[in-house]
C-alpha cells in the first residue's frame, strides 16, 4: 500500500468488509428473533425520520436500503483512515497510538450516538449486540489490512511479537482470574456463592432487570465467565502490543495509560446507562476494588519485562 490510490482502495475494501460483517451479524440476530432486517429498519428510521417509538417503525425497504448505503459509506471512510494509519505505522511505529484511538473512538462514538439520539432503538435492540457487531467489524477490517501487509506485526513489534501475544493472553487470564476470585470471595462472604457472575450473565444474555428474580445456575455462571475471560484477553493483547511498541518508542506508553482509563470509564458508563439497577445489587466499591486488583495484577505481570521502556518514559516526562 505504498501509493495513495492503493491504500485508498484497500481502505474502501476493508470498510465494506466491516460494513458487511455488521450487516450479516444483525441479519442473523434479527432472523433468530423472527424479524429479518428489523435492525437496519430501526436505525434507518432513527437516522432519516427521527424515532419516538420503536414499535411504530415498519420493516420497509425504504428504510433498510438508504441506511445500508449510508452504513457502507461511513465504514468505507473509516477503512481509508485505518489503512492510512497502518501504512504510516510501518514508517513510524508510534502512530499505532493513533490507530488505537481511532478504533476506540469508533466503538464509543457509535454507541453514544445510538444512546443519545436514538435511545428508543435500545428498547428492541440489546446494547451488547451493538458492541459485538462493531468489535467484529473492527477485527475484520484490521485482519484484512494486516493480512495484506504480512510483515506488519514483525515490523511494528520486532522479532518478539509472538512473545507479545503470549504475554497478552496470560495477562488477560490473570486479570480475569483476579476479578473472579475477588467476587467469589465477596459472594461467599455474603452467603451467595457465584451470585455476581450469574447476575451479570442473566442481565447480559437474558435481559434480567429484577435481581430478586435471579436463579443462580451453572450455565449462567459459565456463559458470563467465558465473556469475562475473552474481554480481559482482548484487553491484555492490546496492552501487551502497546508495551512491545514502547520498547522501541517509550512515548507509546501514553497509549497504555489511555487504554486503562478508557477501559474504566467505558465500563462505568455502560453500567450507569444500561444497568443502573446493578449498582443496587452489586455495591460500586466492589466493582472498583475488583478492577483495581485486576489492574495491579496485569500491570505487574506486563511491566516486569518492560522496565527499561517504563524508566525511559518517566525520564522523558521530567
C-alpha angles and dihedrals in degrees: 000000000000098000127062096240091053098050090045090052092046091046093051090049091048091049092050089049089053091048091049092050091053092045093050092046093053092041089057091044093048093045090051088053091050094248112097115201092009094129098053089045091054093046091045091053091047092049102043107021108023120249127241101155125019092202092063094057115103121215096243135159089232088066101034098050100050091046091049090053093048090045091054094047093051092048091048090055091049090047092055091051092049091047090053092050092049091052090048092047091062089062097036114022093195088072088075082083089066090048090053092048092050093052093046093047089048091057098043096041095055094047091046092051091051091046097048104034105025104027093146087068088069089061088073103019119063114228095231091062089061092051092047091048094050092043091053090047093051090048092049093049095047092044092054094047095044093046086055087054101043094174093054097097092048093043094051102036100026125223090320095067092112089056089052090056092048092048091048093053093048093046091051093049092048092049092048091048092050092054092043093051091046094054092041089056091046093049093046090050088051091051095247111097115204092005095130098053090042090051092049092045092051090049094046100043105023105028096243112183102168114067091195089064093057119124112192109227134168094241091055092049092045094047093052092043090057093050091043092052094045092051092051092046090052089049091047093051092052092046092048092048091051091050091049088054090046089061086069099030114024092194088073087074084080086069090052091056091045090051091057093047092049091049093053097043093044093051092047091048093050092052092046096047102037107023111020088151088068089071088064092052096039114036113236093234091061090056092048092047092048093050093046091050091050090048093053092048096046097042091046091052096045100042094052087079096038104051094127093056090048093051092048091049092052090046091052091053092060 
